[in-house]
Amino acid sequence: MSNSGGRFAPYRNALTAISARTGAPLPSLIFSFAILHELTAIVPTVGIFYTARSLGAGERVVDAIALDRDGSAHDDRSWVNARLRTWVDEGEQWAGRVGRRYGVFGFEKGQLVDQTQTSQLGGKLAGDVANAVLAYGAVKALLPIRIGLSLYLTPMFSRTVVEPIRLGGLRLLGRRSKSM
């Protein structure tokens, strides 16, 4: 056991130093990063979806990336093309899950999935589903920027949002326990 503690000591020391340098407790920094990472996914997804919807760009972009109508694939020799097609496939599955759960993108809420519906989605994507797929892929492509932005904003977010809420909660719990 002590060997594994020694193995992680450099990381623990680095994280403790970051906590001391930023003036925020380490758990608050971790929680802040998690919140910011999710916000940098949700806000762009919504923004890109509505932008693509207003420009009618979803269908054009997704069709350019996905398979041709006759079933022949675009050039797969490029890593970028392969990655884009993977994001389209993942985005299509994501749009189906979210659409059925919340009743959006043209799906009925709670709609069960059968093989015919799944195969119908595999063809040309249209409307809000294509816009959702475009937004999903764009947010995936922005991952390095999202992580960097989240890391940059984490100390400030921790000090100005998370810590005041945590301390207020502790004060509230401290008062409640004294009055009981």
N, C-alpha and C positions, 0 to 999 in steps of 0.2 A: 504494500500500500504506500509506503513512504517513497518508493521509487516513482510511482505515478505522480505523487505530489511534486517531486523534484522535476519531473518532465514538464509540468505545466507552470512551474515557478517563473520562467521568463515571461510567459503570457500574463500571469497574475501581476507581476511587477509592472509590466507595460500598461496594463489596464488601470492599476492603482495610480500610476504616474499621470495617465490621461485624466483620471478623476480629480486628482489634486490640481492639475494644471487648469482644468476647466471650471473648477469650483462646484461641481455637481457630483452627488453620490453615484457610484457605478450602476446600481440598479435603476436609478432614474435615467441615466444615459442610455442604458440598454432599452428601457421601455420607450424613451423618446425616439430612438432610432427606429424601433419597430413601428411606432405610430407614423413617423414621417415617411418611412418606406412604403407603407400602405397608402398614405395620402398622395404620394408621388405616383402611385399606380391608379388610384380611383379618379383623381381630378383630371389627369390627361385622358384617361379612357372616355370619360363623359365628354370632355371638350372635343376630342378627335371624332367621337361618334357623331355629335351634333354638327360639327364642321363638315364631315364627310356627307352627312345627310343633306345639309343645305347645298352642298356643291354637287351632289350626285356622284361622288367619287368612289364610293365603296365598291360598287359593281365593276367599274372599269379597272380599278387597281387589283382587286381580287381575281378577276378574270384574266388579267395580264399575267398574274403569278401562277394561277392554278392550271390545270390541264386544259388543253384545247377541247372544243366541243366534239371533235372526232376521236378523242381519246389518246392522241399522241402527246407525249410529254415534251415540254420545253427542254432545252439543253441542261442536263443534270451534271455536267462536268464542273460547274461552278459551285463552290461551297455556299456562296451567298444565295444563289437560286434554290439550292436544296434547303437552306435554313428558312428562306421565305416561304417555301411550300410547306415545311413543317409547321411554321407559325399559322399558316392558313388552315391546315388540318386541325391543329390544336384550337385555334380560334373558332372554327366551325363547331367543334365539340363543346367548347365553353359557351358559345352563343346558344346552343341547344339546351345545355343544362340550365343556364341562367334564364333563358326564355321560358322554359317549362316551369321552373321554380316560381318565377315572379310574374309570369304572364306578359312578357315583353317580346319584342322582335317578331311579332306575328304569331307567337305560340299562345296556346291557351294555358292558363295556370293549372298546374297539376296534371297536365296532359301526359299520358303514358307513352313510352317510346316503343314502337314496333319496327320491324325490319324495313317495311315499306317507307316509313317516314325517314329513317336513317338513310336509305338509299336515295331518296328524293333530295336530301340535303347534299349528297355527294356530287351532284351535277353542278350546274351554274347557280351560284348564290345570288340572290336578288334582295333588293330593298334593305330593310333594317338589319337583316342577318349579315349581309355583305359589309354594311357600315360597322357593325359590331366586330366582325372578323378583322377589318382594317384597323380599328381602334386597338384591338387585342394585339395584333402584330406590331403596330407602331410602339405600343407601350413596352412590349418585349424588346424591341430594338433599342429603346431608350434606357434599358436597364443600367448600363454603366454610368450614364448621366444621373439617373435616379439615385443610385447608390452614392455617388460623389456628393450630390446635393443633400441627401439625407445625412451623410457623415458631417458635412460642413455645418448644417443647421442644427444638429443634435445638441451641442452644448447650450446654445441660446434657447432652444425649445425646452430643454430640461430645466434651465434656470427660470424661465419666464412663465412656463405653463405647468409642467409636471410637478416641479417642487412646490410651488404655491398650493396646488391642489392637494398634494400629499401632506404638507404641513397643516393645511386647514382641516383635513380629515383627521389627522392626529390630534389637533386641538379639540375638535368636536368630540372625538372618542374619549379624550382625556376629561372633558367637562361632563360627558354623559356618565362615565364610570364613577366620578366623584359624587354626582347627584343621586346615584342609585344606592 
